[in-house]
């Protein structure tokens, strides 16, 4: 914790994949992942959710994952919930939360206090935990499972990216890595648990000779569109708890796809990234209005996926674009966010489109004009700024090798003793922050692996 200074630039540079600068090949969406010890759990927003029942039912019906819809997975979800000390105790509402709750109450929409994996959280530093929790309150995997493993005798080698899995006779026998100083490291093992994230897990597989089939396919994302509101009163959105309120009013708008509304502490960099650019003067105006601004994120369960393609150099390239179906869901999410901001008292509302997509409630056409402006601006690359913190699916499990990379135990179909225990193994997106689901999947798969190894 003593290395976390809370600064935006050093936080991104040291703790995020490619310094936070990963995007799909067509620039349709920015992707965030944590390559640090503890991974995404070290830099995420501490927002904890179990997977929705309709998602688990979907896994059972479409992928034949019966155990994942029943009590066996419930046990792992319960174990994660307890180990991470998840509760609403640290969700002290900020001015952002008060504005959001006012809007939700006015509309009569679902409103709930955020459950968070924190112990001893303090408001004055909570706003900085996406650059590493400075007081160790966030119960990341570094503070929990990895610490447990270390205490039990496991040893962790950092700054040594894995190049490939060692495969002998169709079975995983270890891994080969190379330190940042250039030293080759070989680790022999009875089994390998692969957890390099949905971008680099398939890349390691391809470099290990496992190209073809479903490897790298089905990149599932939670695209987030931000909608901003400028209020008459100061919001000071960089202060207070990272986020203490959410709404599932539109979580399922049909077929299990919809929007979860969340809001987070907003340092200047977030507004700079997701605000429209119409020139230096207009940009300066928006930045100077930050103290009066609140942004609501529409976390979306995208139905249609992309892929991760690995080039001749062995490096992964994510590919994804917003489908027509998902665009329509996102458009409805924008309309809902505008309603919420307007009900909460915002005097100007604008989206994260590249062009000026905005309206002033009661003055210039209302939400209909906002949606018309969004359609004119467009929903494609360079037309709207989208981000995804949640990357899933590129080595997904299923009951058939024709449509999946791993079997229901998490073991790959093609290489025995190789297990995937990260977000890549999930068969679909969730529509909720996936940390608890990913850790519970790793827990369930690991218990099975322990039994097989005796």
N, C-alpha and C positions, 0 to 999 in steps of 0.2 A: 504493500500500500504506500510505502514511503516514496515509491517511484512515480506515483500518479499525481501530476500537478494540476489537473483540471483544465489545462489549456487546450483550446480547440485544435490548433495546428499540430502540436506534438502528440496529442491524443489520437488524431487521425493517422498521423505518420507512423506511429509506433504500434498501434493496437488494431488497425483495420487492414484488411487485405488490399494490397497495392495502395496504401495510404487513403483508402476510401474511394479510390478512383476507378473501380470496376464498373463496366457497363456492357450491355449486349452489343453485338457487332454493328447493329444499325442505330445504336444510341437511343433505342426506344425506352430504356429504363435503366436507372442506376442500381447497382447491387452492393450491399454491405455485408461483410463477413468478418469474423474475428480470427486471425491466424495466431493469436497470442496464446499463452498457457491458460487454459480455461475457455478458449474459443469465444463464440458469441455470447456465452453466459457471463463473460467478464465485462462486456460493453453494452449488453442489452438494457432494456428499460425496466426490468424486474416485474413485468406484468405477467401474471400466472393464470392459466386457464386449462381446464381439462378439455379434451377433444369433444366436440358436440356429439350427441347421440346419433344424429342423422349422418354424420361423417363416418362413424364406426359402422353403422348399418350399411352405408355405401360400400365400405371396404368388404364387408361380408358378402353382399349381393353381387358386386361386380368383380371382386378379386378372390373370392372364396376363402377369406381370412376369418374363419369362424371364431378361432380363439381370441382374436383381437377385438371382437365385439362382445366378449363375455367376461366372466369373473377373473380369468387368468391375467388379463391385462389390467383389470380393476386393481388387483393386488399390487402391481408395479406402479400404477398411478398413485395409489395410497402411500406406497413406500417413498416415492419421490416427494410427494406433498409434505410428508413428515420430515424427511431429511433436510429439505430446503427451508423448513420453518415458515411455511407460507401462511400468511394471515393478512387481514386488512388493517392491522394495528398502526402501521407506518404511513397509511394513506391519509395524511392530514391535508385538507383541501387548501389550495392556493387561490389567488384571485382568478386564475384561469378556470379552476374547478367551480368556483362560485358562479362565474358567468355561464359555464356550460350547464350546471345544475339548474340555474334560473331558466334557461331556455328549455331544457328537458321537462321541467315542472310545468312551464307555461303551455307546452304542447301536449302534455300528458303522455310523454314517451317513456319507455323503459330507461331507468337510471340505476346504476349500481356502483358501490364502492369497490375500487380495485384491490384485488388480492396480490400481495407482493412477497418475494422471497428475501426478506430483510430482518435483521436483528440489530436493534440499537441504532436505527436510521436517524439522522439529524437533518432537518430541513435545509440548513445553510450549506450543506455539501451534497444533498440528495440530487439537486439539479445538475450535478456534474458527473453522475455515475456512468454515463455513456462514454466517459473517458477514463473509467476505472474508479471504483469506490475507494476513496482515500482513507476511510476509517474501518474498512473490512466488514461493513454491515451487510452488504449484498452477499447472499449465500450462493455464489457462483460455484461451478464445479471445482475451481481452484481451492475454494474454502471447504468443500464438502467431499465429493467422491474422490477427487485426486488426492486430497489430503488423507482421506481414509486409506487409499491405496499406498501412499507413501509410508504411512504409519505401519502398514502391514508388510512393508519390505519392498514394495515396488520402487523402481528408480526411473526418473523422467529425464530424457535428453532433449534439451531445447536447442533452437537455432540449428536444427539438423533436418531439413526437409527430406521426406521419403521419396526416393525415385521410383522404386518398383517393389512389388511383392515377389519373393522368391518362390517359384512354383516348380515342384519336382514330382513327376509321376501323377500329375493332375491334383496335387495337394499343396496347400500353402505351407511353406517350411520356414518362413521368416520374412524379413524386409531388408532392403538395402537403402541407405541414406547417405547424404553427403553434408558435412557441416559447412557453415558459412566460410570457414577457413580452408575448405577444399579437401578435408579428410573423409575418406570413404568409411562408413560404419556399417557393419553387417550384424544383424540380430537374428539368431536362430530361435525358432519357436515351434510348439506343437500345433498352434493355431494362431491366426492373425485377426485382430479386430480392427477394421478399417473405419476411420472417423475423420476424414479430411474435408468434410463438407460437400454439398451438392455440386460444387464446381470442380474440386480437386480429387474427390473420391473416384469419379469415372476416369479422370486423367491418369491416376495411378494405375487403374485397371488396364487402360489401353497401353500404357508404357510397359505393363507386365505381360502383354500378349493377349489380353482379354477383349480385343476390339470385336465389333460386330454385335449382332443381336440387339438387345435393349439397353446396352451400356451407354449412358449419356443421354438417352431419350427421356421424354416426359419430365422436362424441367418445369416444376410447378412453383409458382410465385404467388405472393400476396402483394399485388401492386397497390401502392398508396397514392391517392390524390389528396393534396392539401388544399383546404379552403380557408381563406383568411378573413378575419373581421376586424375592423378598426372601430374602437369604442370611444366615447367621450371621456370616460374615466380611465385613469391609469390601470393597466393590467400588469405591467412589468413581468412579461412572460418568462423571463430567465430565472425568476425567483421561485422558491417553494418546492414542494414535493414534485418529483419528476412527472407524475400523473396519478391522480387518485380517483378518477371517474371514467366510466365507459357506458355506452349504450348499445344494446343489441336489438333496438327497435326494427332494424332492417337486416338482421343477420341472415335470415332465410327469406328471400324474395321470390322463391320458386326453384324447384329442383335442387335445393340445398345450397344455393349460391346467393350471396348478398354482401352486406357492408356492416362492419363493426366500427363505431365511432369512438375514437380515442384522442387525447391531446397530451402533449408533452412539453416540458420546459424548452424554451426556444432561445438559444444563444444567437448572436448575429449571423453565424454561418448558415444556420438552417433557413432563415429568411432569405439570405442572399442566394442560396441554391434554388429555393422553391418560389421565389417572387418573379414576376415577369420583368423583362428588360425592354424598356422603351427609350433608353438613353440615360445619360448620367444624372440629369436633373431629376427625372421622375424616379429613378432608382434611389437617389439620395432622399427624396421625400418619403418613400416607403420605409427606408431604413431609419429615418428620424422619427417615424411613427411607431417604431417597434414597441416602445413603452406602452402604447395604447392598443397593441395588436394581440390577438389570440388566433391560433391556427388549429383547425380540427382535421385530423387525418381519417380518411375513409379506408380502413383496412379491408381489402377485398379478397374473397376466395375465388381466384380466377379458375374458370372451368377448363380453359384450353392452355396447353403447355408448349414448351419450346424444347431445346436440346443443348447439350454441351458437346461441341465438336473439338477433337484434339488434333492439332496440326502436326506436320512432320517434325517440328521441333519439340513435340511432346507437351506443349502448353495448351491449356483449355481455352476455348472461345465460346461464351454463352450466346445463344440465339433465342430470341423471343419477341413476339409482337402482340399487341392488344387485338384480340379477335372481335368480330362484330358483336357476338353475344356478350363478351365481357365489357365491351365499350358501352353497351346499353345499360348494363348493371352499374357501371361507373358513372354514367350520366345521371341515373336516378340517385346515386349516392351524392353527387354534387348538389342536386336539388334538395336533398334532405339536409345536407350540411348547411346550405344557405338558409333553410327554414330555421335550423337550430341557432345559427348565429343571429339571425334577425329577431327571433323570439328572446334571445339573451340580451338584446340591446345594441347590436352592432349598427353603426351608422353608414358604413361602407363595407361591401363584401366583394372579394375577388378571389380568383382561383389561381392554381399554379400553372396555367397555360403560359406559353411564351408571349402571346399577345395580351392586350388588355381586355380581360373578361371580367366584368365588374358591374355592379349596380348599387344605387343608394336607396334603401328601403323607403317607400312612400314618395319617391321623387321621379324615378326614370324607368318605369316599365316593370320593375320587380323581377322575380325569379325567372319569369318567362324570357325576359330580355337577356338574362345571364346565360341561360341554356342556348338561346339562339346565337349569342356571341361565341360560346364554346364550340358550337357546331361549325361556325364560320372559321374559327381559328384552327379547328381540327383536333384529332385525337392521336395522331401518329408521331413518329420521331421528329424532334425539333419543333413540335407544335404544342406539346404538353409535357411538363416535367413530372415524371413518376419515379418512385423509389421502391425498392423491396428489401426489407431486412431479413426476410424469411425465404430460404432457398431449399427446395425439397424435390424428391422424386427421381433423380437421375440413376439410381440403382434400386429401384423399387422392388418390394416383395409382392408375391402373389402365388396363386396355386398352380400356375402354368408357366413353364420356361419360355413359351412363345410370347408372353406379354409382360415378363418380369425378369429381373436379374437375380433376385434372391427368392428362396422358398419361404414358407411361413415361419421358419425358425430363424430367419435372417442370414442363413448360409447361402452363398452363391451357388447357382445351379451347376456352373462349369468348373469350379475349383473347390474341392472339399477343404474344410478347415479355414475357409476365408469367410468372415462375417462382416456385415455392414451395420454399424451401430450409430449412425448419425442421421441427419434429416434426409439424406439421399434415399434411405430405405422406405420412407413413407410413400404410400401409393398415390396419394392425392394431397392437395392443399387442405388446410383445416378451416380457414376463416377466423382463426383465433391465433394469438401468439403461440408458437409451437414448442417453446422450451420444455415445458412439462411433458408434452407428448413425446418429444425426442428422447429426453432422459428416461422416460418410462419405457420406451421402446428398447433403449440400450439396456435397461435393467432386466426386462423380460428376456431379451436375446442372450444376455450374459448369464442369466440363471440357467438357461438351457445349455449353453456352452460349458458351464462349470460341471453340470451333470454328466455331459458326454466325456469330459476330460477326467472324470473320476475324482 
